[in-house]
Amino acid sequence: MLKQNLTNSIKMLVQNKIRAFLTMLGIIIGIAGVIMIVAVGAGAQSVILNEIEGVGSNLLAILPGNTEDEGPPASVFGITITTLTNEDVYSLLDTEEFPYIEAAAAFVQGSDIVTTNQTSRQESFIGAGYQTPIVESFEIEQGHFFTEEDEKSLAKVAVLGFDVKEELFGDDEAIGQKIKIGKHNFKVIGVAEKRGSSGFSNDDKNIYVPIKTAQKLLLGINHVSFARVKISEEKYLDEAEEEIAYKIRERHDIPLGTLDDFEVRNQKDALETLTTVTDAITMFLTAIASIALLVGGIGIMNIMLVAVQERIREIGLRKAVGAKKSDIIIQFLVETVFITLFAGIIGIILGIIISYLIAIIVQSLGYAWDFKVTIFSVILSAGVSGIIGLLSGIIPAIKAGKLNPIEALQYE
Amino acid sequence: MKGPLIEAKNITKSFFNGEIETKILHELNFQIEAGEFVAIMGPSGSGKSTLMHILGFLDTPTGGEFYFNGQNTTELDDNELAAMRGTTIGFVFQSFNLLPRTTVLENVMLPLLYQKMSQSQRTKQAKEAIEAVGLSHRITNLSNQLSGGEKQRVAIARALVNNPSVIFADEPTGNLDSKSGLQIMQILQDLNLMQGHTIILVTHERYTAEHAARIINIRDGNIESDGPVNERILAKNEVELKK
């Protein structure tokens, strides 16, 4: 009987191809949407995760200003806060006081016209502490990174990221060449290895100059944008977080119980915050996609009501030859569930294809975006479309089951 | 002792439109034995279709009792009525009522879908029924590829397939040309004479009714006459219908 009902359903589908397709479209779009949104959410999270893993999990970040525990840093809102300085960062390099701190570096960012013999273009530069390669775990391929002396003496030297070296000098030797940032000449002393993009930033496009040089000559400021501290082992993270905060609080003369003017964050906190945000966005978008599912369900209900009306005589005949009310109800329910499930499967396949294309496109833009479609979202989508079929099939099926065979047979 | 196949005792049928009662059938009494070929005749509105619906378990009487094979069927519920239709009744309709874009075999098999049996048994019975109406060469054709006469033969095969106690034919020739109509009536007559099927025919056409052995004339919900087919009755009916 079930087999017969399924055969019927397939026949209905084949006989009314266009109508069936239009009927299914709502479900297809809804399911594809849900699959895609969940995949995009997972992809975005993977970018964040890769970003954080890229810089290392035993890093602490020191940010100027303060915000609520879970909120984004103040700099996100475009507010410049000048409370964090180089001296704060230097104070952490005392190996007796902080034996677990492996390295620390402060950073500022800016952008200016960068000129070489061949080209002139707007580039962004990073004023970085001399321990940056240790903090960010990368090697210098040619030449060397700038030293503590370079930093203290405001040396006009620069280290190029792998890509920026290619852009500015092509295959030519870059070490020893002069570049001009704004009005100042810098000597290229090193080229970093290719690091690949991690997360939202491409470190291969960085031009590094000593932080003090950047502050005094290029930007005319005294504060730093943020600092990163590398802890020797992950188990010291909590202790380090606390003691660093204590140290800087002491340096800034902040009495106990008042709000700090800086913030120490570890990468785990950042990860959790961002995950919470992306989860919320994913949920929100999924809810929107679900509306498409709802509309699709109503569409299917509508078309099944029409189908019942069109097939009144068939229903009458079936009843005349012995079909019970329940036989008719089951027949129409099976048909509706079949159509929605079929639509759901098309939607799942479409969703996976679109998610895959998105992943390819985003990856080609240089982001570490993972293509992730979970079995959970597939099963959930299939389940949801089955339930929608069942729900939207109930009313038409009961209507069909209730038909009086005599009236149905005489229906014109 | 075996009683009649069908026994109607004071069967009435009324329709209600709010408070207003319209009586369609007035206390009908008759018996039909197994193996009979009965034509129920009467002008339109006489109640002959309503009677057929009751005898075919598509409808229930408002009053009186209807015995089928000695069993009082008046109190059966919807599912029991459906089961009766599925196992003891075969219907042939004026407008064929075949499933469109469905093969002859599938159409004939339809009543068996609601019976518990193996698919191979269904196919076997359906093929036998199709053979009985001489359409074995059309078995895989779609219903809409058939002529009117062939369609009605498929419908007869469908009515035969569950080996019913009674075949009801409601104006079976009404949508056919006279030649196809004659063929259909001959098939029904053969089923009755050669294979002993009980056939109840509802019609208002003389040439259709004359294939039966007995005619029950209905007029305004009453039995006007009930007896063997003879020229007088047929001629009278023809005159009546032409009025």
Interface residues (C-beta under 8 A of the other chain):
Chain A: M1 Q4 K11 Q15 R313 E314 G316 L317 R318 K319 A320 V321 G322 A323 K324 K325 S326 D327 P405 I406 L409
Chain B: H53 G56 L58 D59 D78 N79 A82 A83 R85 G86 T87 F91 F93 N97 L99 R101 T102 L110 P111 L113 Y114 Q115 R158 N162
